[in-house]
Each structure stands twice: as C-alpha cells, then as structure tokens.
Amino acid sequence: MLDFRRLGLLTKTMNTAAPSATARLSIIDVPKSCDMLANKLREQILDGSIADGAMLPPERDLVEQTGLSRGSVREGLRILEAEGLIKTRSGRYGGSSVTRPSGAMVSSQINLFARVSGISLISIVEARVTLEPALARLAALNRTDDDLKQLREISQRIVAAYDDVPTYLDENVNWHCALAQASHNELLHTFTVSIAQLIRDATAIKNMAPFDVRTAVIKAHDRILDAIVAKDPDTAERRMQRHVRAYAQHVQLLMEPA
C-alpha cells in the first residue's frame, strides 16, 4: 500500500532542490616575477639584512637561486637601481652594490618632483609658513653649541652680503636650512633642504629683497636666534611665525596685478 505522505515529502524535496549556479570570478592580479624579486631584495636592503655597500650576487647566481629567468632578474635589478637602492657597474669587475637611501637622495627626488609638477610659488610659501615655526620650536629644544655656531656664522655672512643681493639671498636660504638642521628632526630637515633651491629661485623675483625687507629679515633672524639660544620654544615658534607670515604677505603683494 502506498504511503502518500512519504511520496508527497519526496516530491517536495525534489522540487526544492538548489538550482545549479555558474561561479563568477574577478580578474586575479598575479605579481610579475621581477617585482617579486625587487620586493624581496628591497626589504632585505632596508632592514639591514644586506649591508650598505655589499655586493649582490651576480645575475647568474640570482637566476640559479630564485629559479627566475635572466630577463626577470635583470628587470628586478633595474627597478632597484631606479629607486637608488643599488648601483650597477658593467664590465669584468662590475656588479650591483647596495646604496642605502640618504637624505641627499631623498631631497633630490622631492626637488625633482616639485620642478616636474610645476609647484607654484604660493604652494612653496604655504609650505614655509606651515613648516618653519615648528622647526624653530624644535631647534630651541634640540639645538647644540655647534648648531648655534653655524647659525651665528651664517648670520654674519648675511650682514656682510647686505649690498650683494644674490649672495645675501643664498645665505638667507643657508640660514633656514641650518635652522632645520638644528631641529635634529631628520625628516623635516631633509624636506627643508629639498625645497631650498625652490625657495632661492622664488626669492629672485624682482623687488623680492629691497633694503627694508633685507633689514627686517636680519632683525627677525636675530630675534629668532635669541629665543633658540635661550631654549625658549614658544618664543622661537612665535617669532618665526611672524617672520614667515610677513614673507608671505610680501610675496602676495608682489604677485598682485599692477
């Protein structure tokens, strides 16, 4: 005798079976072998596993060690050379040696970026107004006797070059770079040095440094330096802020249409 309840349950189960579905996958990004090699070597260079100045294995050995093609190995080394992490010399006694990043290298790259990007004078001024009061504060907290000696010597050269405007402007930039060094914040100092030439180029604007401005700058530097000597960060910051804001206002007036 048929069990209709059981038959009905079986029919229901068959009717509600999950329909088959087609899987949808997105594109899978597989790293290039040359990028993987560059990443591996970069990490070992940056964490000190491969010492500054050390020679990397020859291409032939890297091919054997990694199982990559010679083309991938060469491209990986080119990536690191473009980043300034290795120097490659061709010839019988050539090879690739490690060069850890230096402040000068980073400064050069930032300066190059700013020039290629066409960074405006206003952007340079804004960077100075934002950055330099903090540098003055840090200099007041962290300066050494050698830092003070350097700042005083540059201040004397600025005064001596009062009537020689190009030299005066060069020394003015040197003073601000020396103040950044006195902050003993390596990153901020590197950035300041990187835009130093941009600042110097900006000061070449006609009427950028007339007599009254040069006189005011010398007085402002002296007052800022007094606060740094006294290790008074609040006063150093406030005086630098007043100094760079006056500079920004002067630039703004020069850029206004006649």
C-alpha positions as CSV (number, residue, x, y, z in Angstrom):
1,M,0.0,0.0,0.0
2,L,1.4,3.4,-1.0
3,D,2.4,5.8,1.7
4,F,1.1,9.1,0.2
5,R,2.6,11.2,3.0
6,R,6.0,9.8,2.2
7,L,5.5,10.2,-1.5
8,G,4.5,13.8,-1.0
9,L,7.5,14.6,1.1
10,L,9.8,13.1,-1.6
11,T,8.1,15.1,-4.3
12,K,8.5,18.3,-2.3
13,T,12.2,17.6,-1.7
14,M,12.8,17.0,-5.4
15,N,11.0,20.3,-6.3
16,T,13.0,22.4,-3.9
17,A,16.5,21.1,-4.8
18,A,19.0,24.0,-5.2
19,P,19.4,25.1,-8.8
20,S,22.9,24.8,-10.3
21,A,24.8,28.1,-10.4
22,T,27.8,29.3,-12.5
23,A,30.6,30.8,-10.4
24,R,31.6,34.4,-11.2
25,L,35.2,35.3,-10.7
26,S,37.0,38.6,-10.9
27,I,40.4,39.1,-12.6
28,I,43.3,37.7,-10.5
29,D,46.3,40.0,-10.3
30,V,49.4,37.9,-10.3
31,P,52.6,39.9,-9.4
32,K,55.4,39.9,-12.0
33,S,58.4,37.8,-11.1
34,C,60.7,40.9,-11.5
35,D,58.5,42.8,-9.0
36,M,58.6,40.0,-6.5
37,L,62.4,39.8,-6.7
38,A,62.7,43.6,-6.3
39,N,60.4,43.5,-3.3
40,K,62.4,40.7,-1.6
41,L,65.7,42.4,-2.2
42,R,64.3,45.9,-1.2
43,E,63.1,44.6,2.2
44,Q,66.5,43.0,2.9
45,I,68.3,46.2,2.0
46,L,66.0,48.4,4.1
47,D,66.0,46.2,7.2
48,G,69.8,45.9,7.0
49,S,70.0,42.2,6.1
50,I,72.0,43.2,3.1
51,A,74.5,45.8,4.3
52,D,75.2,49.2,2.7
53,G,78.0,48.8,0.2
54,A,77.6,45.0,-0.1
55,M,77.7,43.4,-3.5
56,L,74.6,41.5,-4.6
57,P,75.2,38.0,-6.2
58,P,75.9,38.1,-9.9
59,E,72.9,37.7,-12.3
60,R,73.9,34.1,-13.0
61,D,73.7,33.2,-9.3
62,L,70.4,35.1,-8.8
63,V,68.9,33.1,-11.7
64,E,70.1,29.8,-10.0
65,Q,68.9,30.9,-6.5
66,T,65.5,32.1,-7.5
67,G,64.6,30.0,-10.5
68,L,63.7,33.1,-12.4
69,S,64.7,33.9,-16.0
70,R,67.7,36.1,-16.6
71,G,65.3,38.7,-18.1
72,S,63.2,38.8,-14.9
73,V,66.4,39.1,-12.7
74,R,67.7,42.0,-14.8
75,E,64.4,43.8,-14.7
76,G,64.2,43.4,-10.9
77,L,67.7,44.9,-10.6
78,R,66.7,47.8,-12.9
79,I,63.8,48.6,-10.6
80,L,66.1,48.8,-7.5
81,E,68.6,50.9,-9.5
82,A,65.9,53.3,-10.5
83,E,64.9,53.6,-6.8
84,G,68.5,54.4,-5.9
85,L,68.9,51.3,-3.8
86,I,71.7,49.7,-5.8
87,K,74.4,50.9,-8.2
88,T,75.2,48.7,-11.1
89,R,78.6,48.8,-12.9
90,S,79.2,46.8,-16.1
91,G,82.4,45.1,-17.1
92,R,84.6,42.3,-15.9
93,Y,84.7,43.6,-12.3
94,G,81.2,45.0,-12.4
95,G,78.1,44.1,-10.5
96,S,75.4,45.6,-8.3
97,S,76.3,47.1,-4.9
98,V,73.8,48.3,-2.3
99,T,73.3,52.0,-1.6
100,R,71.0,52.7,1.3
101,P,68.8,55.9,0.8
102,S,70.4,59.1,2.1
103,G,68.9,62.4,3.0
104,A,70.5,64.0,-0.1
105,M,69.0,61.4,-2.3
106,V,65.5,62.0,-0.9
107,S,65.9,65.7,-1.1
108,S,66.9,65.4,-4.8
109,Q,63.8,63.3,-5.5
110,I,61.5,65.8,-3.8
111,N,63.1,68.7,-5.6
112,L,62.8,66.9,-8.9
113,F,59.1,66.2,-8.2
114,A,58.4,69.8,-7.4
115,R,60.0,71.0,-10.5
116,V,58.4,68.5,-12.8
117,S,55.0,69.1,-11.2
118,G,55.4,72.9,-11.6
119,I,54.7,73.6,-7.9
120,S,53.6,77.2,-7.6
121,L,55.2,79.9,-5.6
122,I,52.1,80.1,-3.4
123,S,52.5,76.4,-2.5
124,I,56.1,77.0,-1.6
125,V,55.2,79.9,0.6
126,E,52.4,77.9,2.3
127,A,54.8,75.1,3.0
128,R,57.2,77.5,4.6
129,V,54.5,79.2,6.7
130,T,53.4,75.7,7.9
131,L,56.8,74.1,8.5
132,E,59.2,76.7,9.7
133,P,57.6,77.8,13.0
134,A,57.7,74.1,14.0
135,L,61.3,73.9,13.0
136,A,62.1,76.9,15.2
137,R,60.4,75.3,18.2
138,L,62.3,72.1,17.7
139,A,65.6,74.0,17.2
140,A,65.0,75.7,20.6
141,L,64.5,72.4,22.2
142,N,67.2,70.3,20.5
143,R,70.0,72.7,19.3
144,T,73.6,72.1,20.1
145,D,76.5,74.5,20.5
146,D,77.7,73.6,17.0
147,D,74.3,74.4,15.7
148,L,74.4,77.9,17.3
149,K,77.9,78.5,16.0
150,Q,76.7,77.7,12.4
151,L,73.7,79.9,12.7
152,R,75.7,82.8,14.0
153,E,78.3,82.4,11.3
154,I,75.7,82.4,8.6
155,S,74.0,85.4,10.2
156,Q,77.3,87.3,10.0
157,R,77.7,86.4,6.3
158,I,74.1,87.7,5.6
159,V,75.0,91.0,7.2
160,A,78.3,91.2,5.2
161,A,76.4,90.5,2.0
162,Y,73.7,93.1,2.6
163,D,74.6,95.1,-0.5
164,D,75.3,92.0,-2.6
165,V,71.7,90.8,-3.1
166,P,72.4,87.4,-4.8
167,T,74.9,86.4,-2.1
168,Y,72.5,87.7,0.6
169,L,69.7,85.6,-0.8
170,D,71.9,82.5,-0.9
171,E,73.0,82.9,2.7
172,N,69.4,83.6,3.7
173,V,68.4,80.1,2.4
174,N,71.5,78.6,4.1
175,W,70.4,80.1,7.4
176,H,66.9,78.5,7.2
177,C,68.5,75.1,6.2
178,A,70.9,75.4,9.2
179,L,67.9,76.1,11.5
180,A,66.2,73.0,10.1
181,Q,69.3,71.0,10.9
182,A,69.3,72.4,14.4
183,S,65.8,70.9,14.9
184,H,67.5,67.5,14.7
185,N,64.4,66.1,13.0
186,E,66.0,64.3,10.1
187,L,62.8,64.1,8.0
188,L,61.9,67.8,8.4
189,H,65.5,68.8,7.7
190,T,65.5,66.6,4.5
191,F,62.3,68.2,3.3
192,T,63.6,71.7,4.0
193,V,66.8,71.1,2.1
194,S,64.8,69.6,-0.8
195,I,62.9,72.8,-1.3
196,A,65.8,75.1,-0.5
197,Q,66.6,75.8,-4.2
198,L,62.9,76.3,-4.9
199,I,62.9,78.9,-2.1
200,R,66.1,80.5,-3.6
201,D,64.6,80.6,-7.1
202,A,61.4,82.2,-5.6
203,T,63.4,85.0,-4.0
204,A,64.8,86.0,-7.4
205,I,61.5,87.8,-8.1
206,K,62.0,91.5,-8.9
207,N,61.8,93.6,-5.7
208,M,61.8,90.5,-3.5
209,A,64.5,91.8,-1.3
210,P,64.6,95.6,-1.2
211,F,66.5,97.4,1.5
212,D,63.7,97.5,4.0
213,V,63.0,93.8,3.6
214,R,66.6,92.8,4.0
215,T,66.8,94.9,7.1
216,A,63.7,93.3,8.6
217,V,64.9,89.8,7.8
218,I,68.2,90.4,9.6
219,K,66.4,91.7,12.7
220,A,63.9,88.8,12.6
221,H,66.7,86.2,12.3
222,D,68.4,87.8,15.3
223,R,65.3,87.6,17.4
224,I,64.6,84.0,16.5
225,L,68.1,83.0,17.2
226,D,68.0,84.8,20.6
227,A,65.0,82.5,21.5
228,I,66.8,79.4,20.3
229,V,69.9,80.3,22.3
230,A,67.6,80.8,25.4
231,K,65.9,77.4,24.7
232,D,62.6,79.1,24.6
233,P,60.5,77.1,22.1
234,D,57.3,79.2,22.5
235,T,59.0,82.4,21.7
236,A,61.1,80.9,18.9
237,E,57.9,79.5,17.3
238,R,56.0,82.7,17.6
239,R,58.8,84.9,16.2
240,M,59.3,82.5,13.3
241,Q,55.6,82.5,12.5
242,R,55.6,86.3,12.5
243,H,58.7,86.3,10.2
244,V,57.3,83.8,7.6
245,R,53.9,85.4,7.6
246,A,55.5,88.8,6.8
247,Y,57.3,87.0,4.0
248,A,54.1,85.5,2.7
249,Q,52.3,88.9,2.7
250,H,55.3,90.4,0.8
251,V,55.1,87.7,-1.8
252,Q,51.3,88.2,-2.1
253,L,51.7,91.9,-2.7
254,L,54.3,91.3,-5.4
255,M,52.0,88.8,-7.2
256,E,49.1,91.1,-7.3
257,P,48.4,92.7,-10.7
258,A,49.6,96.2,-11.1
